[in-house]
């Protein structure tokens, strides 16, 4: 009750208004809590996801060349089968209202072995059909977390063909379209131009897919054109080979340290549901990695790292100083190379 209120009708109206605000706040809080719980459930599903981890004898492999994981209607994660290439890189496909973004194109150029373009355009056609949209009316942007061969080999598939669904014949080739744009790899100037980056590596750039904002964060050190992407809807930090459950090959020690420091600062200002890299090379046993080149990873670690893992990496690098050193941690290995 409001004390010393002489105008009863005004006091009643004010009390009713305040009560409405309280109710509305409770409703908003309930909606926010429900949304957060759903988001956490989806993220937990990704954390516990068991990816196909290959076989010792690839002549016995019966799994498809590409494993597809649909996180939500607009977010897909693809993994290359280890029997097509032992690196088994992860590829990310993100949709907005106007554009789709592919991050990395895998380790194999031959579409007969690794039909990435076909799978991507099947996903596009299926999604567009569900949304009652024309199958080829979305701009496709192909970018790379960095320019090593196991992340760019599939580019040539998109240069040659696009796929569209035909009810009678299934998925069939037709000519390449101007609506597919490939960010030229191994070319820092082209990368900076594509994302309007004027100051490398300090500037954070943006790309909007249509009601879906993504930050482009330069993170050289593993490779000179390396970038990290932050997607605001899923709150994913996509780190390529800069941070993942595996061997973090560092070619430019001080440059890498600066990149990780910038990422750590970024993470302190943004909610991060998952840090997702480009490989899994660690087992579920702390500090235990798989031998390079193996096609079988029994009991793999989760793909998902968290913001605290990024802070552990930064703190460890700071403790190590300016002299490159190898260090085995529970979820990844700091691995300087010349």
N, C-alpha and C positions, 0 to 999 in steps of 0.2 A: 504494500500500500504506500502511495506517495503522500508524505506528510505535508501539512500546511497548504493544502490545495484548495483554493477558494472557488474556482470555477469547476464544478463537479463534472459537467459534460466534457470539458476540455481534458480534465484528468482521466476520465474514463476512456476517451479517445486515445490519449497518449499511452495509457496502460494497455489498451487493446493492440495498439501499434507495436509496442515493445514486445507483447506476447507473441504477435505474429512474427516478429524478427526472430524470437527465440525458437519458435516452431520451424521457421524456414532454415535457421542455422542447424537445427537438429536434422532436418531432412537432407540438407547439403552434406552434413557430416556423415550421415548414413550412406548417401550415394557415393561419397568419396571413399568411405571404408569398403563398400561393396566393390567398387572399381579397383581399389588397391589389392583386395583379396583375390580378385579374378586375375589381375596382372601377376601377382605372386604365384598363383597356381600355374599359370602358363610358363613363367620363368622356371619354376621348380621342375616342370615337365621337361624343359630343355636341359636343365642341370643333370637330371637323371637319365637323359636319352642315351641309349646304348647304340652307337653307330656300328655299321658293318665293318669289321676290323680285319678283313682279308683271310687268306688261308696260306698254309705253308707251301702247298703244291698248287700253283695256279691252274694247272691242267684240270683240277677238280672244281674250280670256281664255277658256281652257278648263279651268282648274284649279278644284278644289272650293273652296267658300267657307271651309273650315276645313282646315288641314293638321294631322294628328295624328301625334305622335312618341311612341312607347312606349319609355320609358327602361328600365323593368323592369316586373314584373307589377303593381306598385303605384304607379307614377309615370308620369304622362303630361304632355306639353307640347303645347298647341294654339296655332296661330297663325292669326289672321284674314287672309284674302286682301286684298292691298292694293287690289284692284279693288272690294271691298265697302266699304273705308275705308282711306284712305292711311296712317293711323297704324299699321295692321297689328299690333295689340297681341298679346302673348303671354299665354296663360292657362295656369294650372297646376292639375292635377287629381291629388290625392294620396289614396291609400286606406290605411286602417288596418283592423283586424279588425272594428271596430264602426261607423266613420264614414268618410265621404269629405269632402274639403275642396276646394272650388274657389276659386282666388285670381284674382279679376277675371272680368268677364263680357263684355268686348269693347266695341266702339264702335258697334254697330248693334242697335237694338231689334227691327226687323222680322225675324221668324223665316223668312219666305219668302226673304229675302236672306242671312241669317246664322243658320242653324238650330242655334244652340249647344246649347239644351236637348235637342234631338233627338240630337245627336251625343254629348253627355255621357251620356245615358241609354242609348244604344246601347252605349257603352263599359261602363257599369255592368252592363247585362244580359249582355253577352258575357263579362265577367270573372266575374260571379256564376255564369253557366252553366258556365264552365270549372272553377270551384271547387265546383260542385254545391251552390250556395246559392240561396235564393229571390231572384228578381230585385229585389224592392222592400223587402228587409229591412235596408237600410243607411241610416243617417241621413246626409243630405247637408247640409253647411254651406257657404254661399256668403259669402265675405268679399272684401275689396278691399284692394289695396295702398295705395290712396287713392281719393278720391271724384271725380276728374275724369270727364267724360262718356264718354271713350273706354275707361273701365275698369268702368263700371256699367250701360251701356245694355242689356245682355242680361238684367239682373235680372228684368225683367217677363216674360220667357219662362218663367222658373221659377215665377213667381207664378201663371201661367195653366195650365200643363200639365206633366205628367210622362209619360214614355214607357215602355212595356213591350213586350217581344217577343211577338208572336203568330205561331206557326209558319205559319199559313195566310195571314196578311195582312201579315206583316212587322212594322214598328214602328208602333204606333198610339196615339192619344191616349187617356188616361183622366184622371180628375179629379185635381187637386192633392192631395198628401198632407201630413199633419202632420210627416212625417219629413224635410221640406225646410225649412231655416231660413236666412233671409237676414239678414245683419248690415246694419242700416239704414245706407246711405251718407249723407254730408253731415251727420253727427250724432255729435259726439265723445262725448257722454254715452252714446249707444247702443253705440258701439264699446267704450268702457271697460267698460260693463256686460256686454257679450257675452263679453269675455275676462277679466273680473274684475280689471281694472286700477284700482288705487286711486290711484296716484301717476303722473300723466302729466307729462313723458315719461320719467321716470327708471326706472320699474319694468319689468322684463321678465316677461311673463306666459307661461303654458304652456297648450297644448291637446293633449289625448291622443286620438288617433283610434282607439285600441285597439292597444297594442303599437307605437305610432308617435308619438313625442313631437315637438312643434313649439314652438319659442320664438317669442313675439310681442314684437318690439322696436319701441317707438315711435320713429319717425324723421321728425318734422315738419320743414318747411323748404321742400320743394317744394310741399307742400300740408299743411294743418294736421292732417288726420287720417291722414297717411301712416304706414304701418308696414312693417317688414321682418320676414320670417319665416325662421327657421333650422330645417331639417329634419334630424334626427339620423341617419337611415339613409343618405340620399344625401349628407349633409353639404353640402346646398345652402343658400346664403344668397340668399333671394329678395327683391330690393331694389326692385321696382316701378320708379318713375321717379326714385328717389333716386340710383341708380347703374346705368348701362347703357351700351352702346356708342353714344353719341349726345350730344345737347345736354341737359345737366343744367340744366333751368330752375329757378332758385333764387329764390323769392319772399321768403323771410325769411333773410337772409344769416347772421346770428349764430345763429339757431335751427338752420339747416342745418349750420353748422360744428359745433355741439354734437352734433347727431345723428350726423354722420360720425365724430366723435371717439369716441362711444359704440360705434359699429359697429367701429371700429378696435380698441378695447380688447376687445370681444367676440371679434373674429377672432384675437386673440393667445392666447385661452384655449380656442378650439375649432378643430378641423380643418375646413377649408373646401375642398371639392373643386371647387366652382364658384360664382361669383357670377352670378346670372341675373336680369336686369332685365325690363322690359316691352316694350322696343322694340329695333330695330336701326336706327340712323340714320347709322352710319359705314361707309365703304367699307373694303376691305382695305388701302388706302393710308393710312399714318400721318397723322392729323390732317385727313383729308378726309371731310366729311359730305355727305349728299345734300340737295338743296333741299327745303324743307318743302312738302308737298302732292303730291310726285311719286308716281306709282304704279309706278315701276320703279326697282329698286335693283340694278343689275348689280354683281357682285363685292362683295357685302356682307362686312363683318367678321363674325367669329364672335360668336354670342350670348354665349359664355362669357367672363367676366372672372375674374381670380384674386385671391387675398388681397393680392398685391403691388400690384395696381391700386388697391385700396382705400387702401393705405398711401400711394401716390402722390397720390391725391386729398386725403387728410388733410394730407400735408406741403405740398402746393401751397396749400391753403386757409390753412394756418398762415403760410406765407410771404407771402400776400396781405394778411394782417391783417384789420382790421375794415371796410375799404372795398371794396364789391363791385366786382369787375373780371372781364372776360371773359378766358378763357385757353384756347387750343387745345392740347390734349395729343394724344398719339398715338392713344389709344383712346376718348377722350371730350372734350367741350368744356364747360368751366365757363361757364355762361350766366345771369348774374343778370338778372332781369326785375322790373319794378315791378308 
